[in-house]
Amino acid sequence: MGSRRARPPRDRRRQASRAGPRRVGRRVPVRVHEPRALRRGGRRRRRQRRHAPAPGEGRRRLRRRRRRRRRAIGHDGRPGRSDPGGPRRRRAHRRRHLLVFRQVRLGVLRTLPRRRRVCSGLRGPAHPPDGPAQRSGSPARGPPRRPRRRRHRHGEARRSLPRRDQRGPGPRRPPGRRLPGLRRVLDDPRRRRAGLDRRRPGDARVAHRDRPGRCRHRPDLLRGRRRPGARRRPMSDRWERALELMPGGVNSPVRAFQGVGGRPPFVSSARGPYLRTVEGEELVDFIASWGAIILGHAHPDVVAAVVDAAARGTSYGVPTLGEVEYAEQIAGMLPHVEMLRMVNSGTEATMSAARLARGATGREVILKFEGCYHGHGDAFLVKAGSGAATLGEPDSPGVPGGTAATTRIARFNDLDSAAAALAPGDVAAVVVEPVAGNMGVVPPEPGFLEGLRSLTDRHGTLLIFDEVMTGFRVGPGGAAGRYGVTPDLTTLGKVVAGGTPAAVYGGRRDLVSRMAPTGPIYQAGTLAGNPLAVAAGIATLRRIERDPGLYDRLEAMGAETEERLGAALRRHGIDGTVQRVGSMFTVFFGPKVVRSWDDAVTVDRDRFARFFHAALRRGVLLPPSPFEALFLTDAHGDVLDGALGALESAIGDAA
């Protein structure tokens, strides 16, 4: 203990404390709780050494005359503490410095309005810092900025966000997105739009929303781009341009919203269960490209296949190996399709199948059912459903009388009506949607499809299943596999092409082999078997084949949808039914269960329009017609509960 220096008497220590400022290099023994002003830091900023040696012989000492007595220096020893607040990038914590003159405030200020002094708002740490190894309370963030005209005195609460500049509003642009708590990115699948746009406590300020005013350009800050020439056109302007160049502003009548009123949104992209409009709004999509999407929009497998095919060429005009693989994939999943031909649309598929049936039987009459839609071929625009029913024009002008005379009509789900139409024995084929989807979803009555099979066999007539909508939608074997009825010919579209413009017709080998060039019945197409559509179709079907639980999930989602929406109708005292097969369903507003076209035309169209717009206001997009089906996809699983909640509320609004 002899090595210890003798301490001076207590009175001498007391006199030294009154004499003036203490020497530099001594630690602060206590915390200070009374506010006092801090002097502004110097314009030039140098990095301080973490462990500065104590002043010794031959070294320059700090000149005390440059500081007034009993005043603290302009900072507390931590770099950047004299800088004004503002949006800065985050930096790592730094240790506070040892060489601090006199006493330093150790505390955290709470933000208070109207620049009130903070007394009770000071929160000091539990213990004063021991030395350089202890972390400071807050890190310095970013380089110093140009000082403002008036600084806040120590103890005054400053604004929680920097003041905005005085420029006028710029063009509307979608908010920037960022990884949680760090910086913006284009898209973050872990957070939805509302969460990405909301600033959470403790987040770094974001430059596009918390821009500092009256400061120099900061290249390290993220800023929204301001392009005077990039203003988006208003919705009315875009719609007027569409009306000027396209009939009704659309390329398919039902898209014009004439069945519900209003103007359709313009879509810029889609992913999973969502459509994104050009205004940046995301809508839960129950249209699913009218049933063509079953895996979800922009599924990675399908996108990768199409991109790879496009990189090798978009059209050849000669056979490709992909066409062979595509045909093998379809025939392997549908045993009743022994041979097939590829075309570009469902309309082409049904037209070609009808031509094949006429050529194979030598008869001219085609029997169809009221409310069923088989494309816009002349022979099928008689008592048609879908868009024709929406517009109130089930019979189209422009169809020659002779062509219309070769089309006979029967009542859906009515075997007696079908038997009477087949009685003359001049019918080449019966064309039917095994599950009607173009007057809303109308399931076949038990025994109806089996009865058609028996009637056509008895009269020597071919049975054609139009599975453009139901193929690979209601089950892996389509409606034929679901109901156990085998047709002579089948038409496929939508899902079979993975959402691309392609379709297929096929069936018995002895029938399809009559098509040119092996037979006399002619049909051709420049883009038939297009490599992009073939790639999308193969990717979709292989994905379906590799996922045996897909249709179980779709069935479970469909059952939940039917139960919840049906309960909502009953809860609000609304006459209506939810009719469903697999992952396709329709909400009918009316007192009757819809079994045929005669029942479908009695639904309350005005109430459906109110239901449609109430759902749209809640971010859910439905088909804009009471005579169309709604479709579920595998991507709806995570959003189904919220979407059904929105539809339940929309049903209440439609009451």
C-alpha positions in Angstrom: 0.0 0.0 0.0 3.1 2.2 0.2 3.0 2.7 -3.6 -0.2 4.6 -3.3 0.0 8.4 -3.6 -0.9 10.3 -0.4 -4.1 12.1 -0.8 -4.3 15.8 0.0 -6.3 17.0 2.9 -10.0 17.3 2.5 -10.0 21.1 2.7 -7.4 21.4 -0.1 -9.6 19.2 -2.3 -12.5 21.4 -1.5 -10.6 24.5 -2.5 -9.5 22.9 -5.7 -13.1 22.2 -6.7 -13.9 25.9 -6.3 -10.9 27.1 -8.2 -12.2 26.4 -11.6 -12.6 23.8 -14.3 -11.0 20.4 -13.7 -8.3 19.0 -15.7 -9.0 17.4 -19.1 -9.0 13.6 -19.0 -11.0 13.0 -15.8 -14.2 10.9 -15.9 -17.5 12.3 -15.0 -18.3 11.1 -11.5 -22.0 11.8 -11.4 -24.9 12.4 -13.8 -26.3 15.9 -14.2 -30.1 16.5 -14.2 -30.4 20.3 -14.8 -30.7 21.6 -18.3 -28.0 23.9 -19.7 -27.1 25.1 -23.2 -24.4 23.3 -25.2 -22.1 25.3 -27.5 -22.4 24.5 -31.2 -19.7 22.2 -32.5 -17.1 23.3 -35.0 -17.8 23.3 -38.7 -14.9 20.9 -39.4 -15.3 17.5 -38.0 -12.5 15.1 -37.2 -12.7 11.6 -36.0 -11.7 11.3 -32.4 -9.3 8.7 -31.2 -10.8 6.1 -29.0 -8.0 5.9 -26.4 -6.3 9.3 -26.4 -3.2 9.4 -24.2 -3.2 11.9 -21.4 -1.4 15.1 -22.0 2.3 14.8 -21.0 5.6 16.5 -21.3 6.3 17.9 -24.7 2.7 17.8 -25.8 0.4 20.6 -26.4 -2.1 21.2 -23.7 -5.6 22.5 -24.2 -5.7 26.3 -23.6 -8.2 27.1 -21.0 -8.7 30.6 -22.1 -10.6 29.4 -25.2 -13.4 28.2 -23.0 -15.5 30.0 -20.6 -15.5 28.7 -17.1 -18.0 26.1 -16.1 -19.3 25.6 -19.6 -19.4 22.3 -21.4 -18.0 21.8 -24.9 -20.3 21.6 -27.9 -20.8 17.8 -27.7 -20.5 15.0 -25.2 -17.6 13.3 -26.8 -19.5 11.0 -29.1 -19.0 11.8 -32.8 -22.0 13.4 -34.5 -23.8 14.5 -31.4 -23.8 18.2 -32.5 -25.4 17.3 -35.9 -29.1 18.2 -36.5 -31.6 15.4 -36.8 -32.8 14.2 -40.2 -33.1 11.1 -42.4 -29.7 9.4 -42.3 -28.4 5.9 -42.9 -27.9 3.8 -39.9 -24.4 3.3 -38.6 -22.9 1.0 -36.0 -22.7 2.1 -32.4 -19.5 3.9 -31.3 -18.0 4.2 -27.9 -18.0 7.5 -26.1 -14.7 9.3 -25.7 -12.8 9.7 -22.5 -11.6 13.3 -22.9 -14.7 15.2 -21.9 -14.5 18.5 -20.2 -16.3 19.0 -16.9 -19.7 17.4 -16.9 -21.7 15.9 -19.7 -25.4 15.3 -19.9 -26.3 11.6 -20.0 -29.8 11.3 -21.0 -32.4 10.7 -23.8 -34.9 13.3 -24.9 -38.5 12.5 -25.5 -40.1 14.4 -28.3 -42.7 17.0 -27.0 -44.8 19.4 -29.0 -44.4 23.2 -29.1 -40.7 23.1 -28.2 -41.4 22.7 -24.5 -38.5 22.1 -22.2 -37.9 18.6 -21.2 -37.3 18.0 -17.5 -39.3 14.9 -16.6 -38.5 13.6 -20.1 -34.9 13.0 -19.3 -34.1 9.4 -18.9 -30.5 8.6 -17.9 -28.9 5.2 -17.9 -29.0 3.1 -14.8 -25.3 3.8 -14.2 -22.8 6.3 -15.6 -20.4 4.9 -18.1 -17.4 3.1 -16.8 -15.1 3.8 -19.7 -14.7 3.5 -23.4 -15.9 -0.1 -23.6 -19.5 0.8 -22.8 -21.8 1.6 -25.7 -23.4 5.0 -26.1 -27.1 5.5 -25.8 -27.6 6.3 -29.5 -25.4 5.9 -32.5 -24.3 8.7 -34.9 -26.0 8.3 -38.2 -24.5 9.8 -41.3 -22.2 12.8 -42.0 -22.9 16.2 -40.5 -25.3 18.5 -42.3 -25.3 22.2 -42.9 -26.6 23.9 -39.7 -30.0 25.6 -39.8 -30.8 29.2 -38.9 -31.9 28.4 -35.3 -30.9 25.5 -33.2 -32.7 24.0 -30.4 -31.4 24.7 -26.9 -30.4 21.7 -24.9 -33.5 20.4 -23.1 -35.9 21.5 -25.9 -37.8 18.9 -27.8 -37.1 19.0 -31.5 -39.5 17.8 -34.2 -40.0 14.1 -34.5 -39.5 14.5 -38.3 -37.6 17.1 -40.2 -39.6 19.8 -41.9 -40.6 19.3 -45.4 -39.5 21.6 -48.2 -41.9 24.1 -49.6 -42.1 22.8 -53.1 -45.5 22.0 -54.6 -46.9 18.5 -54.9 -45.2 16.3 -57.5 -46.7 13.7 -59.7 -48.5 10.9 -58.0 -46.2 7.9 -57.7 -46.5 4.6 -55.7 -44.7 4.7 -52.3 -41.2 3.3 -52.1 -40.8 -0.1 -50.5 -38.1 -1.2 -48.2 -37.0 -4.2 -46.2 -38.4 -3.9 -42.7 -36.3 -1.3 -40.8 -33.6 -0.9 -43.4 -34.0 0.4 -46.9 -36.4 0.3 -49.8 -36.6 -2.5 -52.4 -38.9 -3.0 -55.4 -41.0 -5.7 -53.8 -40.9 -7.6 -50.5 -43.0 -10.7 -50.4 -42.8 -10.8 -46.6 -44.9 -7.6 -46.1 -47.9 -6.3 -47.9 -48.4 -2.8 -49.1 -49.9 -1.2 -46.0 -47.1 -2.6 -43.8 -44.4 -1.5 -46.1 -45.7 2.0 -46.3 -46.1 2.4 -42.5 -43.2 3.7 -40.5 -42.6 1.6 -37.4 -41.2 3.0 -34.2 -37.4 2.9 -34.3 -37.2 2.7 -38.1 -34.7 4.9 -39.9 -36.4 7.8 -41.7 -37.1 7.3 -45.4 -36.1 10.1 -47.7 -39.1 9.9 -50.1 -41.5 10.5 -47.2 -39.3 12.4 -44.6 -37.4 14.7 -46.9 -35.3 17.4 -45.2 -35.9 21.0 -46.2 -33.3 23.6 -47.1 -30.3 21.3 -47.4 -27.8 20.4 -50.0 -28.1 17.3 -52.2 -27.4 14.1 -50.3 -26.4 11.3 -52.7 -26.6 8.8 -49.8 -30.3 9.4 -49.3 -33.0 7.5 -51.2 -35.3 10.0 -53.0 -38.2 9.4 -55.3 -37.5 10.5 -58.8 -39.2 13.6 -60.0 -39.9 13.5 -63.7 -42.1 16.3 -64.9 -42.9 14.5 -68.2 -43.8 11.2 -66.4 -47.2 12.2 -65.0 -49.7 9.5 -65.3 -52.8 10.1 -67.4 -56.1 10.2 -65.4 -58.4 7.2 -65.6 -60.9 9.1 -67.7 -58.2 9.9 -70.3 -57.1 6.3 -70.6 -60.7 5.1 -70.9 -61.4 7.7 -73.6 -58.4 6.5 -75.6 -59.6 2.9 -75.3 -63.1 3.9 -76.4 -61.7 5.7 -79.4 -59.8 2.7 -80.8 -61.7 -0.4 -79.5 -65.4 -1.2 -79.5 -66.5 -0.5 -75.9 -62.9 0.1 -75.0 -62.3 -3.7 -74.6 -61.4 -6.8 -76.6 -64.1 -9.0 -75.1 -67.6 -7.6 -74.3 -67.9 -8.8 -70.7 -64.8 -6.8 -69.7 -66.6 -3.5 -70.3 -68.6 -3.7 -67.0 -71.9 -3.2 -68.8 -73.4 -5.8 -66.6 -72.6 -4.0 -63.4 -71.9 -0.4 -64.4 -68.8 1.7 -64.0 -65.4 1.5 -65.7 -63.0 -1.4 -65.5 -59.6 -1.0 -63.9 -56.5 -1.1 -66.1 -54.2 -3.9 -64.9 -50.5 -3.6 -65.1 -49.3 -6.9 -63.6 -50.4 -9.9 -61.5 -48.8 -12.3 -59.1 -50.2 -15.1 -57.0 -53.9 -14.2 -56.1 -53.4 -10.5 -56.8 -54.0 -8.2 -59.7 -52.1 -4.8 -59.6 -53.8 -1.8 -61.4 -51.9 1.0 -63.1 -52.8 3.1 -60.0 -50.8 0.7 -57.8 -53.9 -0.9 -56.1 -53.8 -4.6 -55.4 -57.0 -6.6 -55.9 -57.7 -10.2 -54.8 -58.6 -11.8 -58.1 -61.6 -14.2 -58.4 -61.7 -13.9 -62.2 -58.4 -15.8 -62.7 -58.5 -15.0 -66.4 -61.9 -16.6 -66.6 -60.7 -19.9 -65.2 -57.4 -20.1 -67.1 -55.2 -19.6 -64.0 -55.2 -22.5 -61.5 -51.7 -22.3 -59.9 -51.8 -18.5 -59.4 -50.7 -15.6 -61.6 -47.0 -15.6 -62.8 -46.3 -19.0 -61.3 -42.5 -19.4 -61.3 -42.5 -22.8 -63.2 -44.7 -21.4 -65.9 -42.8 -18.1 -66.2 -39.5 -19.9 -66.4 -40.8 -22.2 -69.1 -42.1 -19.4 -71.3 -39.0 -17.2 -70.9 -36.8 -20.2 -71.9 -39.0 -20.9 -74.9 -39.1 -17.2 -76.0 -35.3 -17.0 -75.8 -35.1 -19.8 -78.4 -37.8 -18.4 -80.7 -41.5 -17.3 -80.6 -42.9 -19.1 -83.7 -41.4 -21.5 -86.3 -44.1 -22.7 -88.6 -42.7 -26.2 -88.5 -43.1 -29.1 -86.0 -41.3 -29.0 -82.7 -40.5 -31.6 -80.1 -42.4 -29.6 -77.6 -45.7 -30.3 -79.4 -45.1 -34.0 -79.2 -44.3 -33.8 -75.5 -47.4 -31.6 -74.9 -49.7 -34.1 -76.7 -48.2 -37.0 -74.7 -48.8 -35.1 -71.5 -52.4 -34.5 -72.2 -53.1 -38.0 -73.5 -51.4 -39.4 -70.4 -53.7 -37.5 -68.0 -56.9 -37.9 -70.0 -57.2 -41.5 -71.2 -60.3 -40.8 -73.4 -58.2 -38.4 -75.5 -56.4 -40.8 -77.8 -55.5 -38.3 -80.5 -55.6 -34.5 -80.5 -55.1 -31.3 -82.5 -53.8 -28.0 -81.1 -55.5 -24.7 -82.0 -55.4 -21.1 -80.6 -58.6 -20.7 -78.7 -61.6 -22.5 -77.2 -63.8 -21.1 -80.0 -61.6 -22.7 -82.6 -61.6 -26.0 -80.7 -65.4 -26.3 -80.5 -65.8 -25.1 -84.2 -63.3 -27.7 -85.3 -64.9 -30.5 -83.2 -68.4 -29.6 -84.6 -66.9 -29.8 -88.2 -65.3 -33.1 -87.4 -68.6 -34.5 -86.1 -70.5 -33.4 -89.2 -67.8 -34.8 -91.4 -67.7 -38.1 -89.6 -71.5 -38.6 -89.4 -72.6 -37.0 -92.6 -75.3 -35.0 -90.6 -75.6 -31.2 -90.3 -77.5 -30.5 -87.1 -75.7 -29.7 -83.8 -77.7 -29.9 -80.5 -76.7 -27.5 -77.8 -78.3 -26.3 -74.5 -79.7 -22.9 -73.6 -77.3 -20.8 -71.6 -74.2 -22.9 -72.5 -71.5 -21.0 -74.3 -69.2 -22.6 -76.8 -67.4 -19.6 -78.3 -68.5 -17.1 -80.9 -68.8 -19.5 -83.8 -71.9 -18.9 -85.9 -73.5 -22.3 -85.1 -73.2 -21.7 -81.3 -74.5 -18.1 -81.0 -78.0 -19.3 -80.5 -79.4 -19.0 -77.0 -75.8 -18.6 -75.8 -74.6 -17.7 -72.4 -71.6 -15.8 -71.1 -71.1 -12.3 -72.6 -74.1 -12.7 -75.0 -76.3 -13.4 -72.0 -74.8 -10.4 -70.1 -75.7 -8.1 -72.9 -79.2 -9.5 -73.3 -78.4 -10.8 -76.8 -78.3 -14.6 -76.7 -78.9 -14.6 -80.5 -76.4 -12.5 -82.5 -77.1 -10.6 -85.7 -74.8 -11.6 -88.5 -75.4 -15.3 -88.1 -76.8 -16.6 -91.4 -80.3 -18.0 -91.2 -79.2 -21.3 -92.8 -76.4 -21.7 -90.2 -78.8 -21.0 -87.3 -81.2 -23.5 -88.7 -78.6 -26.2 -88.2 -78.5 -25.6 -84.5 -81.1 -27.2 -82.3 -81.7 -26.1 -78.7 -82.6 -28.2 -75.6 -83.0 -27.3 -71.9 -80.0 -28.0 -69.7 -80.6 -30.7 -67.0 -83.7 -31.8 -68.9 -83.3 -35.3 -70.5 -86.9 -35.2 -72.0 -86.0 -32.0 -73.9 -82.8 -33.6 -75.2 -84.6 -36.7 -76.3 -87.2 -34.7 -78.2 -84.5 -32.8 -80.0 -82.7 -36.0 -81.0 -85.8 -37.8 -82.2 -85.6 -36.9 -85.9 -82.3 -38.7 -86.1 -80.5 -35.9 -88.0 -78.2 -34.6 -85.2 -74.5 -35.0 -85.8 -73.4 -34.2 -82.2 -74.6 -33.1 -78.9 -72.3 -30.3 -77.5 -72.6 -29.7 -73.8 -70.7 -28.1 -70.9 -70.7 -30.9 -68.4 -70.7 -28.2 -65.7 -72.4 -25.1 -67.1 -70.2 -22.1 -66.3 -71.4 -19.4 -68.6 -74.8 -18.8 -67.1 -73.2 -19.0 -63.7 -72.1 -22.4 -62.2 -74.9 -24.9 -62.8 -74.0 -28.5 -61.9 -75.5 -31.4 -63.8 -78.4 -33.1 -62.1 -77.6 -36.7 -61.1 -78.1 -38.9 -64.1 -78.1 -36.1 -66.7 -74.7 -36.7 -68.3 -75.2 -40.5 -68.1 -78.6 -40.0 -69.8 -77.0 -37.9 -72.6 -74.5 -40.7 -73.2 -77.2 -43.2 -73.5 -79.4 -41.1 -75.8 -76.5 -40.3 -78.2 -75.5 -43.9 -78.4 -79.1 -44.8 -79.3 -79.4 -42.3 -82.1 -75.9 -42.7 -83.5 -74.9 -39.2 -82.4 -71.5 -38.1 -81.1 -71.2 -36.6 -77.6 -68.9 -33.6 -77.3 -67.9 -32.4 -73.9 -66.9 -28.7 -74.0 -64.3 -28.7 -71.2 -62.7 -25.5 -72.1 -63.6 -24.3 -68.6 -63.8 -27.5 -66.7 -60.8 -29.4 -68.1 -58.2 -29.8 -65.4 -60.3 -27.3 -63.3 -62.8 -29.5 -61.5 -60.4 -32.5 -61.2 -57.3 -34.0 -62.8 -59.5 -35.9 -65.3 -61.8 -32.9 -65.9 -65.5 -33.3 -65.7 -65.4 -36.6 -67.6 -63.2 -38.0 -64.8 -65.3 -36.4 -62.0 -68.6 -37.8 -63.2 -67.4 -41.0 -64.9 -68.9 -40.3 -68.3 -66.7 -40.7 -71.4 -67.5 -38.5 -74.4 -66.5 -39.1 -78.0 -64.8 -35.8 -78.4 -63.5 -33.3 -75.9 -62.4 -29.6 -76.2 -59.9 -28.1 -73.8 -58.7 -24.6 -73.2 -57.8 -22.2 -70.4 -56.0 -24.3 -67.8 -54.5 -26.7 -70.4 -52.5 -23.8 -71.9 -51.4 -22.3 -68.6 -53.1 -19.0 -69.3 -51.7 -18.6 -72.8 -53.8 -18.4 -76.0 -54.0 -22.1 -76.9 -56.6 -24.9 -76.9 -57.0 -28.5 -77.9 -59.7 -30.8 -79.3 -59.3 -34.5 -79.3 -60.9 -37.9 -78.6 -61.4 -41.2 -80.2 -58.6 -42.1 -82.6 -60.9 -43.2 -85.4 -62.6 -39.8 -85.4 -59.7 -37.4 -85.0 -57.6 -39.3 -87.6 -60.2 -38.0 -90.2 -58.6 -34.5 -89.9 -56.3 -33.3 -92.6 -53.7 -34.4 -93.7 -54.6 -38.0 -92.9 -58.3 -37.4 -93.7 -60.6 -35.1 -95.7 -61.8 -32.8 -93.0 -59.7 -29.6 -93.1 -58.5 -27.4 -90.3 -55.2 -25.4 -90.0 -53.6 -22.6 -88.0 -50.5 -20.5 -88.4 -49.9 -20.3 -84.7 -51.3 -23.7 -83.7 -48.8 -25.4 -81.5 -47.0 -22.1 -80.7 -43.8 -22.9 -78.7 -44.6 -20.3 -76.0 -48.1 -21.8 -75.4 -46.8 -25.3 -75.6 -44.1 -24.5 -72.9 -46.7 -22.9 -70.6 -49.1 -25.9 -71.0 -46.4 -28.5 -70.3 -45.2 -26.6 -67.2 -48.7 -26.3 -65.9 -49.7 -29.9 -66.4 -46.5 -31.3 -65.0 -46.9 -29.1 -62.0 -50.5 -30.4 -61.5 -49.3 -34.0 -62.0 -46.4 -33.6 -59.4 -48.8 -32.2 -56.8 -51.4 -34.8 -55.9 -52.8 -32.6 -53.1 -53.7 -29.7 -55.4 -57.3 -30.6 -56.0 -57.9 -31.6 -52.4 -56.7 -28.0 -51.4 -58.9 -26.5 -54.0 -61.9 -28.6 -52.9 -61.4 -27.5 -49.3 -61.2 -23.9 -50.2 -64.3 -24.2 -52.4 -66.2 -25.9 -49.5 -65.3 -23.1 -47.1 -66.3 -20.5 -49.6 -69.7 -22.1 -50.2 -70.4 -22.5 -46.5 -69.4 -18.9 -45.5 -71.1 -17.1 -48.3 -74.2 -19.2 -47.9 -74.3 -18.4 -44.2 -73.9 -14.7 -45.0 -76.9 -14.7 -47.3 -79.0 -16.4 -44.6 -77.7 -14.0 -41.9 -78.7 -10.9 -43.9 -82.1 -12.4 -45.0 -81.3 -12.4 -48.7 -82.8 -14.9 -51.1 -79.9 -16.5 -52.8 -77.7 -19.6 -53.3 -74.0 -20.4 -53.7 -73.6 -23.0 -56.4 -70.2 -24.7 -56.7 -68.3 -27.5 -58.4 -64.7 -27.9 -57.2 -62.9 -24.5 -57.4 -65.6 -22.7 -59.5 -68.7 -21.1 -57.9 -71.3 -18.4 -58.4 -73.4 -16.4 -56.0 -77.0 -16.2 -57.3 -79.3 -13.6 -55.9 -82.8 -15.0 -56.3 -85.3 -17.3 -54.6 -84.7 -20.3 -56.9 -81.9 -22.8 -57.2 -80.6 -22.4 -60.7 -80.9 -25.6 -62.7 -81.2 -24.1 -66.2 -81.2 -21.0 -68.2 -84.9 -20.3 -67.4 -83.9 -20.1 -63.7 -80.8 -18.1 -64.4 -82.6 -15.2 -66.1 -84.7 -14.6 -62.9 -81.7 -13.5 -60.7 -81.6 -10.0 -59.2 -79.1 -8.3 -61.5 -79.2 -5.0 -59.6 -78.4 -6.6 -56.3 -75.5 -8.4 -57.9 -74.2 -5.1 -59.2 -74.3 -3.7 -55.7 -72.5 -6.8 -54.4 -69.9 -6.5 -57.1 -69.0 -2.8 -56.4 -69.1 -3.4 -52.6 -66.5 -6.1 -53.0 -64.4 -4.0 -55.3 -64.3 -1.2 -52.8 -62.9 -3.8 -50.3 -60.2 -4.8 -52.7 -61.8 -8.0 -54.2 -62.4 -8.2 -58.0 -65.3 -10.4 -59.2 -66.4 -11.2 -62.7 -68.6 -8.2 -63.7 -71.7 -10.3 -64.6 -74.2 -12.4 -62.7 -73.8 -15.1 -65.4 -70.1 -15.8 -64.9 -68.3 -18.2 -62.6 -65.8 -17.2 -59.9 -62.6 -19.2 -59.7 -60.2 -20.2 -56.9 -56.5 -20.9 -57.5 -53.9 -22.6 -55.4 -52.5 -19.2 -54.6 -55.7 -18.1 -52.8 -54.9 -20.2 -49.7 -53.2 -17.4 -47.7 -55.7 -14.7 -48.6 -58.9 -16.6 -48.7 -60.0 -15.8 -45.1 -59.7 -12.1 -45.6 -61.2 -12.2 -49.0 -64.2 -14.1 -47.8 -64.6 -11.6 -45.0 -64.8 -8.8 -47.5 -67.4 -10.8 -49.6 -69.5 -11.4 -46.5 -69.5 -7.6 -45.8 -70.3 -6.9 -49.5 -73.3 -9.3 -49.2 -74.5 -7.2 -46.3 -74.1 -4.0 -48.4 -76.1 -5.6 -51.2 -79.1 -6.3 -48.8 
